[in-house]
């Protein structure tokens, strides 16, 4: 019991520091909450109060905040719409082969995998050393490397199409945090050169072929010469 209590404490700290790690905290907290019915721990209380009454009281107290949370969610009225991405997904579904391999920004790749059922080389919901290495290659499209070098690496990953997003090239939350600036730290040899993504937004040839484009996305076909 002491071990599990310490483990719950560790999970609580992780959940506070990193929100997504609540997935470890929640099930363990539920397991520990079941101890409220333990006669070994709370036998002194059950001599005065029926165990069912204790459980009911705890659930009633929890339902106060739970009801407020549900009401807040029910009051949210809206509809998610992302027309440029819908256009992209529809084009992929009807204009590419089922086994065509895609690369691009990880959030977009999740949608391509889920909605278009196409193979992808990097995914935000799974992580290991190999995935990090592939993602670094994919994100080199937003570096200042030469187009032929980036294309060569994409071909090694067997990528058929690259989904380019100009916003990833120009987005800058604070000085030094745009993708090209981050790559300047990683790849100082090419610092000062124009970002490859800016060049490809204007003209993808001769190294890539633009096969689809809308207000947000530009799909580049990666073909071996």
HUFEN-V557177 format. One line per field, one symbol per residue. ss: DSSP state (A for helix, B for strand, O for the rest). A space follows every 50 residues. Layout:
ss = ???
This chain:
ss = OAAAAAAAAAAAAAAAAOAAAAAAAAAAAAAAAAAAAOAAAAAAAAOOOO AAAAAAAAAAAAAAAAAAAAAAAAOOOOOOOOAAAAAAAAAAAAAOOOOO OBBBOAAAAAAAAAAAOOOBOOOOOOOOAAAAAAAAAAAAAAOOOOAAAA AAAAAAOOOOBBBBBAAAAAOOOOOOOOAAAAAAAAOAAAOOOOOAAAAA AAOOOOOOBBBBBOOOBBBBBOOOO
